[in-house]
Amino acid sequence: MMSLIFENLTNAIEKATSIQKSTSIENLTNAIEKATSIEKSTSIEKSTSIEKPTSTPDWLFEGAMGVIEKNLTIFPTSEYSKVAKLVINYLENNQKNPKDFFNDLENKNSKRPIDYVLLGFSLEHGIGTIPSLRKAFLTFQKAVNPNGQFFLGHCYFKGICTSQNRGNAFKLYSEAAKAGNIIAQNNLGRCYQNGWGTPKDMEKAFELYSKATEGGNTIAQCNLGWCYQNGSGTTKNVKKAFELYSKAAETGNTGAQNNLGRCYQNGWGTTKSMEKAFILYLKAAEGGNTMAQCNLGWFYQNGLVITKNEKKAFILYLKAAEGGNTMAQCNLGWFYQNGLVITKNEKKAFILYLKAAEGGNTMAQCNLGWFYQNGLVITKNEKKAFILYLKAAEGGNTMAQCNLGWFYQNAAEGGNINAQNHLGWCYQNGCGTTQNMEKGFRCYLRASDAGNINGQNNLGWCYQYGWGNNLGWFHQYEWGKKKDKKDLKQAIELYPKAAEAGNTIAQTNLELWSAINLEQWQQSLTSNVV
């Protein structure tokens, strides 16, 4: 560099002296300075235009990407920070400073799709740089490969620096899944399972979980176990579910560890063992699983295989609630409502129930309904309470079903014919009360007499099957007996009546009767068979 400058300086002197021999020494000096400054800037430009080679080899970038790909099949989206820590550990184990890694990655002139994915992930989780979700989102858009499509779908799904759009997420997951991305296959299965961006389809969800599991995705393996456990999209098989949870739990998947704990707690697919359940909940809770933290809190609250410790339970519920677990929020609300190891605070309880209820927790919906029904820290509103009980009851909450039954009973006693019908249904199915077919029959009868078409259909059902009126489906060969004629005749009359009024279930029942020769049944009523 010095020789180049010296050469340029000599040329400048010769040029200047040949043009202006008579010029003063001052002018000559100015000419020299001007010439050398031009040459210096030209030399610097030439030297900086050459790309400085990166000090991070491609194999290290590819290795970091491998760490991400492997661990996204183990850790759910809520635990992606763990994946980022594993990437940092990988870099440090290879004597690479995360900051230098990021700078080398960012300064690469010719970036591959894998580089954009790494750069976006680093920006999202602060690997060697200050986190910037906005920059991460824009960077993922440039990564035109299956991993890039997955991460961009993840941004749309979570609403990371863009409007939440599960329809877009579904499309991006679909494209990546078709290309064989097992992480996207699992997430696409979740979309089908929950109806996110597409209609619910458990068969497709099961198929995608199976495919991703075959590819080595342990999160999908856990989800596949759930399908077998609940008979969703496939035949119920709790033993198969137990096996899948066991395999996934061995990889460190906290969701599988928690689900395996539930299997041991309830004896699903294995011998019941509260001790093993506790150990698994503890392991998963330490790994950050909020559902396991909640379950562990339940063990401490009730003294299950461990000394009862409500303070410890409170701490666990609090931790899980902060992580967004609705069951923990509900349980924490119960502690505040009743002043367990904490000063009683019904206002805090209400806020926690509200948050959990909005998240779909049926127990919280029921508890919130109780607050509205009784005017606890909120203006009394029985209509709001009824809606909450109804929502929770539809979700299978037995306490809400009981409370809902109370509403129906009071409304029925006040002459409400819809309530009469609903109350009959409660008695028929033992919903919120002891099953009592005769009481159900009488409620349907009152609703039917008042012109309620649902009551007419349900009453016809009672007559057909002998619920509450001693007829009985399995007495079909005794229809001709005198004691049965009146009941069967009323059933035949009630279905057409409700069907004509628009009750679709009655229309279906009428079609079924026709399919098995309703005319023959009617003839049996007028025959002389005894």
C-alpha positions as CSV (number, residue, x, y, z in Angstrom):
1,M,0.0,0.0,0.0
2,M,2.9,2.4,0.9
3,S,4.7,1.7,-2.4
4,L,1.5,2.4,-4.3
5,I,1.0,5.8,-2.5
6,F,4.7,6.7,-3.1
7,E,4.4,5.9,-6.8
8,N,1.2,8.0,-7.1
9,L,3.0,10.8,-5.3
10,T,5.9,10.8,-7.8
11,N,3.5,10.9,-10.7
12,A,1.7,13.8,-9.2
13,I,4.9,15.8,-8.8
14,E,6.0,15.2,-12.3
15,K,2.6,16.1,-13.7
16,A,2.4,19.2,-11.6
17,T,5.9,20.4,-12.5
18,S,5.6,19.8,-16.2
19,I,2.4,21.9,-16.5
20,Q,3.4,24.8,-14.3
21,K,7.2,25.1,-14.1
22,S,6.9,28.7,-13.2
23,T,4.4,28.3,-10.4
24,S,5.4,29.0,-6.9
25,I,6.4,26.5,-4.4
26,E,3.0,27.1,-2.6
27,N,1.0,26.2,-5.7
28,L,3.1,23.2,-6.4
29,T,2.5,22.0,-2.8
30,N,-1.3,22.4,-3.3
31,A,-1.2,20.5,-6.5
32,I,0.7,17.7,-4.9
33,E,-1.8,17.5,-1.9
34,K,-4.8,17.5,-4.3
35,A,-3.3,14.8,-6.5
36,T,-2.4,12.6,-3.6
37,S,-5.8,13.0,-1.9
38,I,-7.5,11.8,-5.1
39,E,-5.2,8.8,-5.4
40,K,-5.6,7.9,-1.7
41,S,-9.4,7.9,-2.0
42,T,-9.3,5.9,-5.2
43,S,-7.0,3.3,-3.5
44,I,-9.2,3.1,-0.5
45,E,-12.3,2.6,-2.7
46,K,-10.6,-0.2,-4.6
47,S,-9.5,-1.9,-1.4
48,T,-13.0,-1.7,0.3
49,S,-14.8,-2.9,-2.8
50,I,-13.3,-6.4,-2.3
51,E,-15.6,-8.5,0.0
52,K,-13.9,-9.3,3.3
53,P,-14.0,-13.0,3.8
54,T,-16.2,-14.2,6.7
55,S,-14.4,-15.9,9.6
56,T,-17.3,-18.3,10.2
57,P,-17.2,-21.3,7.9
58,D,-20.5,-22.5,6.2
59,W,-20.3,-25.8,8.1
60,L,-20.8,-23.9,11.4
61,F,-23.8,-22.1,10.0
62,E,-25.2,-25.4,8.8
63,G,-24.5,-27.0,12.2
64,A,-26.4,-24.2,14.0
65,M,-29.3,-24.8,11.6
66,G,-29.2,-28.5,12.4
67,V,-29.5,-27.7,16.2
68,I,-32.6,-25.6,15.4
69,E,-34.2,-28.3,13.2
70,K,-33.6,-31.1,15.7
71,N,-34.9,-29.3,18.7
72,L,-38.0,-27.7,17.1
73,T,-39.3,-31.3,17.0
74,I,-38.9,-31.6,20.8
75,F,-39.8,-28.2,22.2
76,P,-43.1,-26.5,21.4
77,T,-43.4,-22.9,20.3
78,S,-43.7,-21.8,24.0
79,E,-40.2,-23.2,24.7
80,Y,-38.3,-21.8,21.6
81,S,-36.1,-19.8,23.9
82,K,-34.6,-23.2,25.0
83,V,-33.7,-23.9,21.4
84,A,-31.9,-20.5,21.2
85,K,-29.9,-21.4,24.3
86,L,-28.9,-24.7,22.7
87,V,-27.7,-22.8,19.6
88,I,-25.6,-20.5,21.7
89,N,-24.1,-23.6,23.5
90,Y,-23.3,-25.1,20.1
91,L,-21.4,-22.0,19.0
92,E,-19.5,-21.7,22.3
93,N,-18.5,-25.3,22.2
94,N,-17.0,-24.6,18.7
95,Q,-15.1,-21.6,20.1
96,K,-17.4,-19.1,18.3
97,N,-18.6,-16.0,20.0
98,P,-22.4,-15.5,19.3
99,K,-21.9,-11.8,18.5
100,D,-19.2,-12.6,15.9
101,F,-21.4,-15.4,14.5
102,F,-24.3,-12.9,14.0
103,N,-22.1,-10.2,12.5
104,D,-20.5,-12.7,10.0
105,L,-24.0,-13.9,9.1
106,E,-25.4,-10.4,8.7
107,N,-22.5,-9.2,6.6
108,K,-22.5,-12.1,4.1
109,N,-23.0,-10.7,0.6
110,S,-24.5,-13.8,-0.9
111,K,-26.9,-15.2,1.5
112,R,-28.5,-18.7,1.1
113,P,-32.1,-19.5,2.3
114,I,-30.5,-21.3,5.3
115,D,-28.7,-18.0,6.1
116,Y,-31.9,-16.0,6.1
117,V,-33.6,-18.6,8.4
118,L,-30.6,-18.5,10.8
119,L,-30.5,-14.7,10.7
120,G,-34.3,-14.4,11.3
121,F,-34.1,-16.9,14.2
122,S,-31.2,-15.0,15.7
123,L,-33.1,-11.7,15.5
124,E,-36.2,-13.2,17.0
125,H,-34.4,-14.7,20.0
126,G,-31.4,-12.3,20.4
127,I,-28.6,-14.7,19.4
128,G,-25.5,-12.4,19.3
129,T,-27.7,-9.3,18.8
130,I,-30.5,-7.3,20.3
131,P,-33.8,-9.0,19.6
132,S,-35.9,-7.4,16.8
133,L,-39.1,-9.1,15.9
134,R,-39.8,-6.7,13.1
135,K,-36.4,-7.5,11.5
136,A,-37.0,-11.2,12.1
137,F,-40.3,-11.1,10.3
138,L,-38.8,-9.3,7.3
139,T,-35.9,-11.7,7.2
140,F,-38.0,-14.8,7.2
141,Q,-39.8,-13.4,4.1
142,K,-36.6,-13.7,2.2
143,A,-36.0,-17.4,3.2
144,V,-37.6,-19.1,0.2
145,N,-37.3,-22.7,1.5
146,P,-39.5,-25.0,3.7
147,N,-37.9,-23.8,7.0
148,G,-38.5,-20.2,5.9
149,Q,-42.1,-21.0,5.1
150,F,-42.6,-22.6,8.5
151,F,-41.1,-19.6,10.4
152,L,-43.1,-17.1,8.4
153,G,-46.2,-19.2,9.1
154,H,-45.2,-19.1,12.8
155,C,-45.1,-15.3,12.6
156,Y,-48.6,-15.1,11.1
157,F,-49.9,-17.7,13.6
158,K,-48.6,-15.8,16.6
159,G,-49.0,-12.3,15.2
160,I,-45.3,-11.6,15.5
161,C,-44.8,-8.0,14.0
162,T,-47.8,-8.6,11.7
163,S,-51.5,-9.0,12.1
164,Q,-52.4,-12.5,13.4
165,N,-53.7,-14.4,10.4
166,R,-54.2,-18.1,10.9
167,G,-55.4,-18.5,7.3
168,N,-52.0,-17.3,6.0
169,A,-50.3,-19.5,8.6
170,F,-52.3,-22.5,7.4
171,K,-51.3,-21.9,3.8
172,L,-47.6,-21.5,4.6
173,Y,-47.6,-24.6,6.9
174,S,-49.3,-26.5,4.0
175,E,-46.6,-25.6,1.5
176,A,-43.8,-26.5,3.9
177,A,-45.5,-29.7,4.9
178,K,-45.8,-30.8,1.3
179,A,-42.1,-30.3,0.9
180,G,-41.5,-32.7,3.8
181,N,-41.0,-30.3,6.7
182,I,-41.9,-32.4,9.7
183,I,-42.3,-29.4,12.0
184,A,-44.8,-27.8,9.6
185,Q,-46.6,-31.2,9.3
186,N,-47.2,-31.2,13.0
187,N,-48.4,-27.6,13.1
188,L,-50.6,-28.2,10.1
189,G,-52.1,-31.1,12.1
190,R,-52.9,-28.8,15.0
191,C,-54.6,-26.4,12.5
192,Y,-56.9,-29.2,11.4
193,Q,-57.4,-30.4,15.0
194,N,-58.5,-27.0,16.2
195,G,-60.0,-25.5,13.1
196,W,-57.3,-22.8,12.8
197,G,-57.5,-21.3,9.3
198,T,-59.4,-24.4,8.0
199,P,-62.5,-26.5,9.0
200,K,-61.8,-29.0,11.8
201,D,-60.8,-32.4,10.5
202,M,-59.5,-34.9,13.0
203,E,-58.8,-37.6,10.4
204,K,-56.5,-35.2,8.6
205,A,-54.9,-34.1,11.8
206,F,-54.3,-37.8,12.8
207,E,-52.8,-38.5,9.3
208,L,-50.4,-35.5,9.6
209,Y,-49.3,-36.4,13.2
210,S,-48.6,-39.9,12.0
211,K,-46.5,-38.7,9.1
212,A,-44.5,-36.2,11.2
213,T,-44.0,-38.9,13.8
214,E,-42.6,-41.3,11.2
215,G,-40.2,-38.5,10.3
216,G,-38.9,-38.2,13.9
217,N,-41.0,-35.3,15.3
218,T,-41.6,-36.1,19.0
219,I,-44.1,-33.2,19.5
220,A,-46.2,-34.9,16.8
221,Q,-45.6,-38.2,18.6
222,C,-47.2,-36.7,21.7
223,N,-50.1,-35.3,19.7
224,L,-50.6,-38.7,18.0
225,G,-50.8,-40.2,21.5
226,W,-53.5,-37.8,22.4
227,C,-55.5,-38.9,19.4
228,Y,-55.3,-42.5,20.5
229,Q,-56.1,-41.6,24.1
230,N,-59.3,-39.8,23.1
231,G,-60.3,-41.7,20.0
232,S,-60.0,-38.6,17.9
233,G,-59.5,-39.3,14.2
234,T,-58.8,-43.0,15.0
235,T,-60.1,-45.8,17.3
236,K,-59.5,-45.2,20.9
237,N,-56.4,-47.1,22.2
238,V,-55.0,-45.9,25.6
239,K,-52.3,-48.6,25.5
240,K,-51.0,-47.2,22.2
241,A,-51.2,-43.7,23.7
242,F,-49.2,-44.7,26.7
243,E,-46.5,-46.2,24.4
244,L,-46.3,-43.0,22.3
245,Y,-46.1,-40.8,25.3
246,S,-43.3,-43.0,26.8
247,K,-41.2,-42.7,23.6
248,A,-41.7,-38.9,23.3
249,A,-41.0,-38.4,27.0
250,E,-37.6,-40.1,26.7
251,T,-36.5,-37.3,24.3
252,G,-37.2,-34.6,26.9
253,N,-40.5,-33.5,25.5
254,T,-42.3,-32.0,28.5
255,G,-45.8,-32.3,27.1
256,A,-45.3,-36.0,26.7
257,Q,-43.9,-36.3,30.2
258,N,-47.0,-34.5,31.6
259,N,-49.3,-36.7,29.6
260,L,-47.5,-39.8,30.7
261,G,-47.9,-38.7,34.2
262,R,-51.7,-38.4,33.6
263,C,-51.6,-42.0,32.3
264,Y,-50.0,-43.2,35.5
265,Q,-52.3,-41.1,37.7
266,N,-55.4,-42.5,36.1
267,G,-54.2,-45.9,35.1
268,W,-54.6,-45.3,31.4
269,G,-52.8,-48.0,29.4
270,T,-50.7,-48.9,32.4
271,T,-50.9,-49.8,36.1
272,K,-51.9,-46.8,38.2
273,S,-49.0,-45.3,40.1
274,M,-49.3,-41.9,41.8
275,E,-45.6,-42.0,42.7
276,K,-44.6,-42.2,39.0
277,A,-47.1,-39.6,38.1
278,F,-45.6,-37.2,40.7
279,I,-42.1,-37.8,39.4
280,L,-43.1,-37.1,35.8
281,Y,-45.0,-34.0,36.7
282,L,-42.0,-32.8,38.7
283,K,-39.7,-33.4,35.7
284,A,-41.9,-31.7,33.2
285,A,-42.6,-28.8,35.6
286,E,-38.9,-28.2,36.0
287,G,-38.7,-28.2,32.2
288,G,-41.2,-25.3,32.1
289,N,-44.4,-27.1,31.2
290,T,-47.3,-25.1,32.7
291,M,-49.8,-28.0,32.7
292,A,-47.3,-30.1,34.7
293,Q,-46.8,-27.2,37.1
294,C,-50.5,-27.1,37.6
295,N,-50.8,-30.8,38.1
296,L,-47.9,-30.8,40.5
297,G,-49.7,-28.0,42.4
298,W,-52.8,-30.2,42.7
299,F,-50.7,-32.9,44.3
300,Y,-49.3,-30.5,46.8
301,Q,-52.7,-28.9,47.5
302,N,-54.3,-32.3,48.2
303,G,-51.3,-34.1,49.8
304,L,-51.1,-36.8,47.1
305,V,-48.0,-38.9,47.7
306,I,-46.4,-35.8,49.2
307,T,-47.0,-33.9,52.4
308,K,-49.8,-31.4,51.9
309,N,-48.4,-28.0,51.2
310,E,-50.9,-25.3,50.0
311,K,-48.2,-22.6,50.0
312,K,-46.1,-24.7,47.5
313,A,-49.3,-25.4,45.5
314,F,-50.0,-21.6,45.4
315,I,-46.5,-20.9,44.1
316,L,-46.8,-23.6,41.4
317,Y,-50.3,-22.3,40.3
318,L,-48.9,-18.7,40.2
319,K,-46.0,-19.8,38.0
320,A,-48.2,-21.7,35.6
321,A,-50.8,-19.0,35.5
322,E,-48.2,-16.4,34.5
323,G,-47.3,-18.8,31.7
324,G,-50.9,-18.6,30.4
325,N,-52.3,-21.9,31.8
326,T,-56.0,-21.5,32.2
327,M,-56.4,-24.3,34.7
328,A,-53.8,-22.8,36.9
329,Q,-55.5,-19.4,36.6
330,C,-58.7,-20.9,37.7
331,N,-57.1,-22.7,40.7
332,L,-55.3,-19.5,41.7
333,G,-58.6,-17.7,41.6
334,W,-60.0,-20.3,44.0
335,F,-57.1,-19.6,46.4
336,Y,-57.9,-15.9,46.3
337,Q,-61.6,-16.4,46.6
338,N,-61.3,-18.6,49.7
339,G,-58.2,-17.0,51.3
340,L,-56.0,-20.1,51.1
341,V,-52.4,-19.2,52.2
342,I,-53.1,-15.7,50.8
343,T,-55.3,-12.8,52.0
344,K,-58.9,-13.3,50.7
345,N,-59.4,-11.1,47.6
346,E,-62.6,-11.8,45.6
347,K,-61.7,-9.0,43.1
348,K,-58.5,-10.8,42.1
349,A,-60.4,-14.1,42.0
350,F,-62.9,-12.6,39.6
351,I,-60.1,-11.3,37.3
352,L,-58.4,-14.7,37.3
353,Y,-61.7,-16.5,36.6
354,L,-62.5,-14.0,33.8
355,K,-59.1,-14.5,32.2
356,A,-59.3,-18.3,32.4
357,A,-62.9,-18.3,31.2
358,E,-62.0,-16.3,28.1
359,G,-59.3,-19.0,27.5
360,G,-62.0,-21.6,27.4
361,N,-61.6,-23.2,30.9
362,T,-65.0,-24.6,31.8
363,M,-64.4,-24.6,35.6
364,A,-63.6,-20.9,35.4
365,Q,-66.7,-20.2,33.3
366,C,-68.8,-22.0,36.0
367,N,-67.1,-20.0,38.8
368,L,-67.5,-16.8,37.0
369,G,-71.2,-17.6,36.5
370,W,-71.4,-18.0,40.3
371,F,-70.0,-14.5,40.8
372,Y,-72.6,-13.0,38.4
373,Q,-75.4,-15.1,39.8
374,N,-74.7,-13.8,43.3
375,G,-73.4,-10.3,42.6
376,L,-69.9,-11.0,44.0
377,V,-67.7,-7.9,43.2
378,I,-69.8,-7.4,40.2
379,T,-73.4,-6.2,39.6
380,K,-75.7,-9.2,39.8
381,N,-76.6,-10.5,36.4
382,E,-78.5,-13.8,36.2
383,K,-78.7,-13.7,32.4
384,K,-74.9,-13.5,32.2
385,A,-74.6,-16.3,34.8
386,F,-76.9,-18.5,32.8
387,I,-74.9,-18.0,29.6
388,L,-71.7,-18.9,31.4
389,Y,-73.2,-22.0,32.9
390,L,-74.6,-23.0,29.6
391,K,-71.2,-22.6,27.9
392,A,-69.5,-24.6,30.6
393,A,-72.1,-27.3,30.7
394,E,-71.8,-27.8,26.9
395,G,-68.1,-28.3,27.6
396,G,-68.9,-31.1,30.0
397,N,-68.5,-29.3,33.3
398,T,-70.8,-31.2,35.8
399,M,-71.0,-28.3,38.3
400,A,-72.2,-26.0,35.6
401,Q,-74.7,-28.6,34.5
402,C,-76.0,-28.7,38.1
403,N,-76.2,-24.9,38.3
404,L,-77.9,-24.7,34.9
405,G,-80.4,-27.3,36.1
406,W,-81.3,-24.9,38.9
407,F,-82.1,-22.2,36.4
408,Y,-84.2,-24.6,34.3
409,Q,-86.1,-25.8,37.3
410,N,-86.9,-22.3,38.5
411,A,-87.9,-21.2,35.0
412,A,-90.0,-24.3,34.5
413,E,-91.8,-23.7,37.7
414,G,-92.6,-20.2,36.4
415,G,-94.2,-21.7,33.3
416,N,-91.4,-21.3,30.8
417,I,-92.0,-24.1,28.3
418,N,-88.5,-24.1,26.9
419,A,-87.2,-24.5,30.4
420,Q,-89.6,-27.4,30.9
421,N,-88.1,-29.2,27.9
422,H,-84.5,-28.5,29.0
423,L,-85.3,-29.6,32.6
424,G,-86.7,-32.8,31.2
425,W,-83.4,-33.3,29.3
426,C,-81.5,-32.8,32.5
427,Y,-83.6,-35.4,34.3
428,Q,-83.3,-37.8,31.4
429,N,-79.5,-37.6,31.2
430,G,-78.7,-37.0,34.9
431,C,-77.3,-33.6,34.0
432,G,-76.7,-31.7,37.2
433,T,-79.1,-34.0,39.1
434,T,-79.8,-37.7,39.7
435,Q,-81.2,-39.3,36.6
436,N,-85.0,-39.7,36.9
437,M,-86.8,-40.8,33.7
438,E,-90.2,-40.3,35.2
439,K,-89.5,-36.6,36.1
440,G,-88.0,-36.1,32.6
441,F,-91.1,-37.6,31.0
442,R,-93.4,-35.3,33.0
443,C,-91.4,-32.2,32.0
444,Y,-91.5,-33.2,28.3
445,L,-95.3,-33.8,28.7
446,R,-95.9,-30.3,30.1
447,A,-93.7,-28.8,27.4
448,S,-95.4,-30.8,24.7
449,D,-98.9,-29.9,25.9
450,A,-97.9,-26.2,25.8
451,G,-96.9,-26.6,22.1
452,N,-93.1,-26.8,22.4
453,I,-92.0,-28.8,19.4
454,N,-88.8,-30.0,21.0
455,G,-90.8,-31.2,23.9
456,Q,-93.1,-33.1,21.5
457,N,-90.2,-34.8,19.9
458,N,-88.6,-35.8,23.2
459,L,-91.9,-37.0,24.5
460,G,-92.3,-39.2,21.4
461,W,-88.9,-40.5,22.1
462,C,-90.0,-41.4,25.6
463,Y,-93.0,-43.2,24.3
464,Q,-91.0,-45.1,21.7
465,Y,-88.4,-46.3,24.2
466,G,-90.5,-46.5,27.2
467,W,-88.6,-43.9,29.2
468,G,-90.7,-42.8,32.2
469,N,-93.9,-44.6,30.9
470,N,-93.0,-48.4,31.2
471,L,-93.2,-49.2,27.5
472,G,-89.6,-50.2,26.5
473,W,-87.9,-50.7,23.2
474,F,-87.1,-54.3,23.9
475,H,-90.9,-55.0,24.4
476,Q,-91.3,-54.7,20.7
477,Y,-93.0,-58.0,20.5
478,E,-95.6,-56.9,23.0
479,W,-96.8,-53.9,21.1
480,G,-100.2,-55.4,20.5
481,K,-101.0,-55.7,24.2
482,K,-103.7,-53.3,25.5
483,K,-101.4,-51.6,28.0
484,D,-99.0,-50.6,25.2
485,K,-101.4,-49.4,22.5
486,K,-102.0,-46.0,24.0
487,D,-98.3,-45.2,24.4
488,L,-97.3,-46.4,21.0
489,K,-100.1,-44.5,19.3
490,Q,-99.1,-41.3,21.1
491,A,-95.5,-41.8,19.9
492,I,-96.7,-42.2,16.3
493,E,-98.8,-39.1,16.6
494,L,-96.2,-36.9,18.3
495,Y,-93.3,-37.3,15.8
496,P,-95.4,-36.1,12.7
497,K,-96.7,-33.2,14.8
498,A,-93.2,-32.0,15.8
499,A,-91.8,-32.7,12.4
500,E,-94.4,-30.6,10.7
501,A,-93.6,-27.7,13.0
502,G,-89.9,-27.9,11.8
503,N,-88.2,-30.1,14.4
504,T,-85.4,-31.8,12.4
505,I,-84.8,-34.5,15.0
506,A,-88.5,-35.5,14.9
507,Q,-88.3,-35.5,11.1
508,T,-85.3,-38.0,11.3
509,N,-87.2,-40.1,13.9
510,L,-90.2,-40.2,11.6
511,E,-88.0,-41.3,8.7
512,L,-86.5,-44.1,10.8
513,W,-90.0,-45.3,11.8
514,S,-91.0,-45.3,8.1
515,A,-87.9,-47.3,7.2
516,I,-88.9,-50.1,9.6
517,N,-92.6,-50.2,8.5
518,L,-94.5,-47.7,10.4
519,E,-97.7,-48.9,8.7
520,Q,-97.2,-52.3,10.3
521,W,-96.9,-50.7,13.7
522,Q,-100.1,-48.7,13.2
523,Q,-101.9,-51.9,12.2
524,S,-100.7,-53.6,15.4
525,L,-102.6,-50.9,17.4
526,T,-105.9,-51.8,15.9
527,S,-105.4,-55.6,15.8
528,N,-107.0,-58.0,18.1
529,V,-103.7,-59.5,19.3
530,V,-103.6,-59.7,23.0
